[in-house]
């Protein structure tokens, strides 16, 4: 059983919906608004994740791809939603002394975890 299925069952979610939302960018200027790759290359180098030589090569390659209009970035978002049974909500509230806002926080953590799992799957 997949980890995401375990999480969904743990919270007794029903009416589960999963939507795949792929986004394709071919314009670096548009993509750089949220992911400035050229700047991020140097941050990675500063923190020792890549060598200076690797950062220089990566930066030059990326700049060349942008100049030649060969830039391509694909991001896949997987959005998962579900509705909790009232018994689950009551169980969570009684076991944790949860308020409405803390319950929303708990559901948010599940969404974040499911999203992280989905991103890991997409990266394989």
C-alpha positions in Angstrom: 0.0 0.0 0.0 1.4 3.4 -1.0 2.3 5.9 1.8 -0.3 8.3 0.4 -3.0 5.7 0.7 -2.1 5.0 4.3 -2.3 8.7 5.1 -5.7 9.0 3.4 -7.0 6.0 5.3 -5.5 7.1 8.6 -7.6 10.3 8.4 -10.7 8.4 7.1 -11.0 10.6 4.1 -13.8 9.9 1.6 -14.6 11.5 -1.7 -10.9 11.6 -2.5 -10.0 13.5 -5.6 -6.6 13.6 -7.3 -5.8 16.1 -10.0 -2.6 16.2 -12.0 -1.8 19.7 -13.1 1.2 19.9 -15.4 2.7 23.2 -16.3 5.2 23.7 -19.2 7.4 26.8 -19.4 9.3 27.7 -22.5 9.9 31.4 -21.5 12.6 31.7 -18.9 11.5 35.2 -17.9 8.1 33.9 -17.0 9.5 30.9 -15.1 12.1 33.0 -13.3 9.4 34.8 -11.4 9.0 31.8 -9.2 12.1 29.8 -9.9 15.1 32.0 -10.9 17.3 29.0 -11.9 20.3 31.1 -12.8 20.4 32.8 -9.4 19.7 29.5 -7.6 22.7 27.9 -9.3 24.9 30.2 -7.4 23.1 29.7 -4.1 23.7 26.0 -4.6 27.4 26.6 -5.2 27.7 29.0 -2.2 26.3 26.2 0.0 28.6 23.6 -1.4 26.0 21.5 -3.3 27.9 22.0 -6.6 31.4 23.1 -7.4 32.2 26.4 -8.9 33.1 24.7 -12.2 29.7 22.9 -12.2 27.8 26.1 -11.4 29.7 27.9 -14.2 28.9 25.2 -16.7 25.2 24.9 -15.6 24.8 28.7 -15.8 26.4 29.0 -19.2 24.3 26.1 -20.6 21.1 27.6 -19.2 21.9 31.1 -20.5 22.7 29.6 -23.9 19.4 27.6 -23.9 17.5 30.8 -23.0 19.3 32.8 -25.8 18.6 30.1 -28.4 15.0 29.7 -27.3 15.5 26.1 -26.2 14.6 26.7 -22.5 12.1 24.1 -21.2 10.9 23.6 -17.7 8.1 21.2 -16.7 6.5 21.2 -13.3 3.8 18.8 -12.3 1.5 19.6 -9.4 -0.6 16.8 -7.9 -3.5 18.2 -5.9 -5.2 15.8 -3.6 -8.4 16.6 -1.7 -10.8 14.6 0.5 -13.6 15.0 2.9 -13.3 13.6 6.5 -16.1 11.7 8.1 -17.7 13.5 11.0 -16.6 10.6 13.3 -13.0 11.3 12.2 -13.3 15.0 13.0 -14.8 14.2 16.4 -12.1 11.6 17.1 -9.3 14.0 16.2 -10.9 16.8 18.3 -11.4 14.6 21.4 -8.0 12.9 21.2 -6.0 16.1 20.7 -8.3 18.7 22.2 -8.4 20.1 18.7 -10.1 23.4 17.8 -11.3 24.1 14.3 -8.1 25.9 13.4 -5.9 23.2 14.7 -7.9 20.6 12.8 -7.4 22.6 9.6 -3.7 22.7 10.4 -3.7 18.9 10.7 -5.4 18.5 7.4 -2.9 21.0 5.9 0.0 18.8 7.2 -1.5 15.8 5.5 -1.8 17.7 2.2 1.8 18.8 2.4 2.9 15.2 3.1 0.9 13.8 0.3 2.2 16.6 -2.0 5.8 15.7 -1.0 5.1 12.0 -1.7 3.7 12.9 -5.1 6.7 15.1 -5.9 9.0 12.2 -5.0 7.0 9.9 -7.3 7.2 12.4 -10.1 10.9 12.8 -9.7 11.6 9.1 -10.2 
